[in-house]
């Protein structure tokens, strides 16, 4: 059996508890990772509060959330061709299902889901990287903006938004990003060229800075229709929670579903390298032990965390 943080019933943060779940079997082409750190993300809250109950009910509880894991390789299955060995410090994005989530002491993953950690970082720092950075990478890949074009990032101070800003700047885009007064310095540090004050009238303020509209919006703040007026005719808009838009003014709408990048080893390894190169920065907002996981969920839901909270095993 393996120790994990899970839930037997949906509800508030208090439903999270330490549980015992069956140890996963290692198959060909798979790697067993001893998890030292798992990041807490908004998608984990949805797994806990019942937003995904319909999908989860296909399996019996406990349900183990978690999409970000970092730790060391404990076992390598037959047929693994990746250059990894037992004891290597690695990170991975986990696509959770039933008891197969990152909030557990060990997990078995496809070899293409696992890459080395960036150099000189802690397990907690490494755990803050994979899912959010892959989501940002996918958003930019979907929009296909060219160097010199303008992207507007909402939710820029957050983990996803921050990585969009940094990756967009690395790609040669002009970056407009939202921020409260308290977050303005942070967003500038991430690389934003123009900071737009968030809140009511946001799209109007974008148009004040860019009268013709921006070429694309990566909507990490879930503004949805409130952000569409910021986009020029024929521009791009990508949403992280499935918002499909209405096709107005020839705008191309896409949905950023990071599960589409599951086992995309090359993309995750590029993120590792960009972190080594200083393009991407790692932000840990705090750490908790498994029996205090509910505190991390409560802090995340209260808002205002910058970086990721981490469960340490």
C-alpha positions in Angstrom: 0.0 0.0 0.0 1.0 3.6 -0.6 0.2 6.7 1.5 -1.7 9.4 -0.4 -3.8 12.5 0.2 -7.3 11.9 -1.1 -11.0 12.3 -0.5 -13.8 9.8 0.2 -16.6 12.4 -0.5 -16.6 15.8 -2.2 -16.7 19.0 -0.3 -14.5 21.7 1.2 -10.8 21.5 2.0 -11.6 19.6 5.2 -12.6 16.4 3.2 -8.9 15.9 2.3 -7.3 13.2 4.4 -4.3 10.9 4.4 -5.4 7.5 2.9 -3.8 4.2 2.0 -4.1 3.2 -1.7 -2.8 0.2 -3.5 0.7 0.4 -4.8 0.6 0.6 -8.6 2.2 -2.2 -10.7 5.1 -1.4 -12.9 4.7 -2.3 -16.5 6.9 -2.3 -19.6 8.0 1.2 -20.7 7.0 2.6 -17.3 8.9 4.3 -14.4 8.1 4.3 -10.7 8.7 7.7 -9.1 9.0 8.2 -5.4 7.2 11.5 -5.0 8.8 14.1 -2.7 6.6 17.1 -3.7 3.3 17.6 -5.4 1.9 21.0 -6.4 -1.6 22.2 -5.5 -3.4 23.7 -8.5 -6.9 25.0 -9.2 -7.7 21.9 -11.1 -7.2 19.9 -7.9 -9.8 22.0 -6.2 -12.3 21.0 -8.9 -11.4 17.4 -8.3 -12.2 17.8 -4.6 -15.3 20.1 -4.6 -17.5 18.0 -6.9 -17.0 19.9 -10.1 -15.8 16.6 -11.7 -18.0 14.2 -9.8 -19.7 12.9 -12.9 -16.4 11.7 -14.4 -15.0 10.5 -11.1 -18.0 8.3 -10.2 -16.9 5.7 -12.7 -14.3 4.7 -10.1 -14.7 4.1 -6.3 -13.1 6.5 -3.8 -10.7 7.6 -2.5 -10.0 10.0 -5.3 -6.4 11.3 -5.3 -5.9 14.7 -7.0 -2.7 16.2 -8.3 -1.1 16.9 -11.7 2.4 18.0 -10.7 5.0 15.7 -9.2 8.7 15.8 -8.4 10.8 13.2 -6.8 13.3 10.4 -7.6 13.1 7.3 -9.8 12.6 4.3 -7.6 12.3 1.6 -10.3 12.6 1.4 -14.1 10.5 -1.0 -16.1 11.5 -3.3 -18.9 11.8 -1.6 -22.3 12.4 1.9 -21.0 14.6 3.7 -23.6 14.9 7.1 -21.9 18.3 7.9 -20.4 17.2 7.6 -16.8 18.2 5.5 -13.9 17.2 4.7 -10.3 18.0 7.7 -8.1 17.6 10.4 -10.7 15.7 13.5 -9.6 12.8 13.9 -12.0 9.5 15.8 -12.5 6.3 14.9 -14.3 2.8 16.0 -15.2 0.3 13.5 -14.0 -3.2 13.1 -15.6 -5.2 12.0 -12.5 -7.8 9.3 -12.6 -9.3 7.7 -9.4 -6.3 7.0 -7.1 -3.7 7.8 -9.8 -2.9 11.4 -8.9 0.2 13.2 -7.8 -0.8 13.5 -4.1 0.8 10.1 -3.3 4.1 8.9 -2.1 4.9 7.0 -5.3 3.4 6.7 -8.7 3.9 4.7 -11.9 4.1 6.8 -15.1 4.8 6.3 -18.8 8.5 6.9 -19.5 7.5 9.8 -21.8 5.8 11.7 -18.9 9.0 11.9 -16.9 11.9 14.2 -17.4 14.9 15.3 -15.3 14.5 18.2 -12.9 16.2 21.5 -13.8 19.6 21.8 -12.3 20.1 23.0 -8.7 16.4 23.2 -7.7 14.5 21.6 -4.8 11.8 19.0 -5.3 9.2 21.6 -4.3 10.5 24.0 -6.9 10.5 21.3 -9.6 6.9 20.3 -8.7 5.7 23.9 -9.4 6.8 23.7 -13.0 5.4 20.9 -15.3 1.6 21.3 -15.6 1.4 25.1 -15.6 4.4 25.5 -18.0 3.0 22.9 -20.3 -0.4 24.6 -20.3 1.3 27.9 -21.2 3.3 26.2 -23.9 0.1 24.7 -25.4 -1.7 28.1 -25.3 1.1 29.7 -27.4 1.2 26.7 -29.7 -2.5 27.0 -30.4 -2.4 30.7 -31.1 0.7 30.5 -33.4 1.6 34.2 -33.0 4.7 35.5 -34.7 7.6 37.5 -33.3 6.6 41.1 -33.0 2.9 40.4 -32.6 1.0 41.4 -29.4 -0.3 39.0 -26.8 -2.4 40.0 -23.9 -2.2 37.7 -20.8 -4.9 37.8 -18.2 -4.1 36.2 -14.8 -0.5 37.1 -15.4 0.6 37.1 -11.8 -0.5 33.4 -11.5 1.5 30.3 -12.3 0.0 29.7 -15.8 -0.1 33.4 -16.7 3.4 34.0 -15.5 4.7 31.2 -17.7 2.8 32.6 -20.7 4.5 35.9 -20.2 7.9 34.4 -20.0 7.5 32.0 -22.9 5.9 34.8 -25.0 8.8 37.1 -24.4 11.3 34.4 -25.2 9.4 33.9 -28.5 9.8 37.6 -29.4 6.2 38.7 -28.7 5.1 42.0 -27.3 3.4 41.2 -24.0 0.6 43.1 -22.3 -0.4 41.7 -19.0 -2.9 42.4 -16.3 -2.0 43.1 -12.7 -3.3 44.8 -9.6 -1.2 47.6 -8.2 0.3 45.1 -5.7 1.3 42.7 -8.5 2.6 45.3 -11.1 6.3 44.9 -10.1 6.0 41.1 -10.2 4.5 41.1 -13.7 7.2 43.5 -15.0 9.8 41.2 -13.5 8.3 38.3 -15.5 8.8 40.4 -18.6 5.6 42.2 -19.5 6.1 45.2 -21.8 2.9 46.8 -20.8 0.9 46.3 -17.6 -2.8 46.8 -17.8 -4.7 47.4 -14.5 -7.1 44.5 -13.9 -10.8 44.8 -13.0 -13.9 46.3 -14.6 -13.2 48.0 -18.0 -10.0 45.9 -18.6 -10.6 45.4 -22.3 -11.1 49.2 -22.7 -7.8 49.8 -21.1 -6.1 47.3 -23.4 -7.6 49.3 -26.3 -6.3 52.5 -24.9 -2.8 51.0 -25.0 -3.3 49.2 -28.4 -6.1 51.0 -30.3 -6.3 48.3 -33.0 -6.5 45.5 -30.5 -4.1 42.8 -29.6 -3.3 39.8 -31.8 -4.1 37.3 -29.2 -5.4 36.8 -25.6 -4.3 34.0 -23.3 -7.1 34.1 -20.7 -5.8 32.8 -17.5 -8.2 34.9 -15.4 -11.3 33.3 -17.0 -12.6 36.7 -18.2 -14.1 35.0 -21.2 -16.4 37.4 -23.0 -15.2 40.3 -21.0 -11.7 40.0 -22.6 -12.9 39.5 -26.2 -13.1 43.2 -27.0 -9.4 43.5 -26.5 -8.7 41.3 -29.5 -8.4 42.7 -33.0 -10.6 41.5 -35.8 -9.3 38.1 -37.0 -7.2 37.7 -33.8 -6.7 34.7 -31.5 -8.2 33.8 -28.1 -7.4 30.8 -26.0 -9.3 29.7 -22.9 -8.1 27.3 -20.1 -11.5 26.1 -19.0 -13.2 25.2 -22.3 -14.8 28.6 -23.2 -15.5 28.4 -26.9 -16.4 32.0 -27.7 -18.9 33.0 -30.4 -16.7 33.5 -33.4 -17.4 37.2 -33.5 -15.3 39.5 -35.8 -13.4 36.5 -37.2 -11.6 35.8 -34.0 -10.2 32.3 -33.8 -11.1 30.6 -30.4 -9.2 27.7 -29.0 -9.4 25.7 -25.8 -6.2 24.9 -23.9 -6.6 21.4 -22.5 -3.2 20.5 -21.1 -4.0 16.8 -21.0 -3.4 16.9 -24.8 0.3 17.3 -23.9 0.4 14.2 -21.7 3.6 12.2 -22.4 4.9 14.9 -24.8 8.4 14.3 -23.5 10.1 16.7 -25.9 7.9 19.7 -24.8 8.4 19.0 -21.1 12.2 18.6 -21.6 12.3 21.9 -23.4 10.6 23.5 -20.4 13.3 21.9 -18.2 16.0 23.4 -20.5 14.4 26.9 -20.5 14.4 26.8 -16.7 18.1 25.9 -16.7 18.6 28.8 -19.1 16.8 31.3 -16.8 13.9 31.9 -19.2 11.4 30.4 -16.8 11.4 31.1 -13.0 10.1 28.9 -10.3 7.8 30.2 -7.6 6.9 28.3 -4.4 4.3 30.0 -2.3 4.6 27.6 0.7 4.9 24.0 1.7 2.7 21.7 3.8 2.9 18.1 5.0 0.2 15.6 3.8 -1.9 15.9 6.9 -2.2 19.6 6.3 -3.1 19.5 2.6 -6.4 21.0 3.5 -4.7 24.2 4.5 -3.0 24.5 1.1 -6.4 24.1 -0.6 -8.0 26.7 1.7 -5.2 29.2 1.0 -5.5 28.6 -2.8 -9.2 29.1 -2.7 -8.9 32.3 -0.7 -7.0 33.8 -3.6 -3.8 35.9 -3.8 -1.2 33.1 -3.7 1.7 33.8 -6.1 3.4 30.7 -7.1 2.4 27.2 -6.1 1.7 25.7 -2.7 3.4 22.3 -2.3 2.5 19.1 -0.5 5.8 17.5 0.7 6.0 13.8 1.2 
